[in-house]
Amino acid sequence: MVIEQLKVKVPPNMREKYIQVDAEIWTTALSRYPGFLSKEVWINPNDNTEIVMVIKWETRKQWKAIPEAELAAIDAQFTKVLGTAYPLTESSEFQVRKFPSVKP
């Protein structure tokens, strides 16, 4: 499993709208692609402008197979509905490492 982590800064008065529109547009669109497993949206209790999105993919190959043109179209629709763009402040990738069970 691969984890895609994205961070964005959004004004506090736009946070809930951003999360709602993200679910309606981005999460709905990504869920149609092979390999998409789930998405969580986290809010930082110490910074009310920070939103963290954690997207789980079955494989990196499936995640990266999404055409750039399709991602750009989804992003354009998202920005149009929000009325403005909120650029990512951070983008990270993690691989889930599982260890075999050890029985005593």
N, C-alpha and C positions, 0 to 999 in steps of 0.2 A: 504494500500500500504506500502511496505517496500523498503527502500533505502539502497543499498550497496555502500559504498564509499571506494575507494582504492586510495592510493597515491604511487607513484614510483618516484625515482630519475634516470634520464637518462642524459647522457652527451648531451650538446646542439647540437652537430653535429649529434646525433642519434635521436633527438626528433621527427622529422617529419616521419622518417622511422618507429620508434616505434609506433606512432599513426596510420600510414597507415597499418602496419602489424597487429596491434591490431584490427582494424576494419575488416580486411579481415579474420582473424582467430577467435579471441575471440568473437567479436560481432556477426559474422555470426553463430558461434556455439551456443552461448547462445540464440540467437533469435529462435532457433528450439525447445527450451524447453517450456513446458506450464508455464504460469505465467510471462514470460519475457515481459515487457512493452516497455522499451526503455533504451538507454545508451547515456550519454553525456561525452565528453572528454573536460576537462578544462585545460588550461595552466596558470601558475602563472606568472603574468606580473612582479612580483618582484623577481622571482627565475626561471631563464630559464632552470633549470634542473628538475623542479617539474611538474609532470603530475597528474591530479586528474581525476578519472573515477567515474561517478555517474550512477549506474545501478538501474533501477526501476523494482520492482517485484510486481505482484499482491498480493501474500501472501508469508510469510516466509516459510511456509510448501512447496510450489512449488519450491522456490529457493533452499532450503536445500535438496530437493528430488533428485537433480542431483547427480548421483553416483560419488564418489571420483575418481574411476578409469577413468571415462570419463573426469573429470577435469584434471587429471594428463596427460592423452593422449593429450588433447588440449594444455596444457602448454608445453609439450615436443615438439609438432609441432611448437608452437610459438617460443620457444627458438631456435630450429633448424633453422628456417627461419631468425631470428635475428642474430644468430651466437654467442649469449651470453645471460646469464640470468640477469635480472634486478629485484632483490627481492623487494617486497612491503616494503615501509617504514611505512605504516599505513593502517589499515583496520578497518572500522567502519560500524555500522548498525544503521539505524534510522527507526522509525515507523512514518508515516505521521498521524498527528492528525488533524482531521477536526471538526470544531464546527458548530452547526446548525446556519443557517442564522437567524439574529435577525432583524425583521422588526419593524420600529417605529410605 
